[in-house]
Amino acid sequence: MTFVVMVELERERLDQIDAFTRRAEAEPMVQQCYYLTGEADFCLICTASDMAAFEELTKRLFFEDSNVRRFRTSVVMGRKKIGLEVPIEKS
């Protein structure tokens, strides 16, 4: 299963941003982590074998972190396109 998680931090000090980034980087279930502008501070792409495994991830990564104000999760219904290649035309 794949999950898109939007995370809002309580405090946005540099040390707090770095601490959350390190936790996300160390978590194997987090496949991608983006630091954002706008309503959310981070967007995480996570994978889990089932909802129980994802629930355990939420406890470790979000509920146990007093600096996480809230998180919103969307469950991916289907993959329509995946790629990280940057389309650069050669002149």
N, C-alpha and C positions, 0 to 999 in steps of 0.2 A: 504494500500500500504506500501511496505517496501523499504527503501533506504539505500544503503551503501555509506557513504560520507567520502572521504579522505580529511583531513584538513592540510594545511601547515600554520604555524605561521610565522609572520614577524621576531619576536625576540623570542629566546628560553631561556630566563632567567627563573630561577626557579619560581619567582613570576608571570611571564606571563603564564607559564605552569599551575601553580596552579589556576590562575584566570580563564583560559579557562576550566579547569577541573571542577571547581565549577559551572560555567555556564551550562556545559553539564549535570552535575549531577542534577541540579535544573530543567532541562527541561523535562517535562513528555514525550514528543515525542521521546526523545533519550532513546532507550532501552538498548544499550550497548555502552561503550566508552573505547577504547583501546589507550594507549600511546605507540607509535611505534618508531623503528629505521627505517632508509631508507628515501625515498623521502618524505613521509608524516609524520607529527608529531602525528596525531590522526586518528583513524578509528572509525566512529560512525555508529551504526545501528539504524536507525530511522523509525518510523511508522507515517503515516498520513492518514486521511480519503480520501484525494484526492490531486491532484496537487496544488490546491489553498492553502490548509492547509500547504503543504510542502513549498510552496513559502513563506508563512508567517514565518515559522520556519527559513528559510534561511535569511530572513531579520533580525530577532531577534538574531540569534546565530552567523551569519557570517558577514553580511553586516554592522551591527551596531558595530562590534568589530574591531577597527582599527588595532589590532594585527593579524588578519586573513589575510594572504597574498593571499591565494586562496583556493578553495575547488572544488573537483570533485565528481560528484554524479553518481551512477549507480542505476537504478531502478531494483528491484528484479522481475524477470519474473515468477519464481516459486520456491517454497521451496522443496528441494530434501532431506535434512536431517537437523534436528535441535536437538541439545543436548549440555548439559554442563557437563555431567558426565565424570569424569576422569577414564579411564579404568586401574585399579590397580589390579594386580593378587595377590591373597592371597597365602602365602607359607605354 
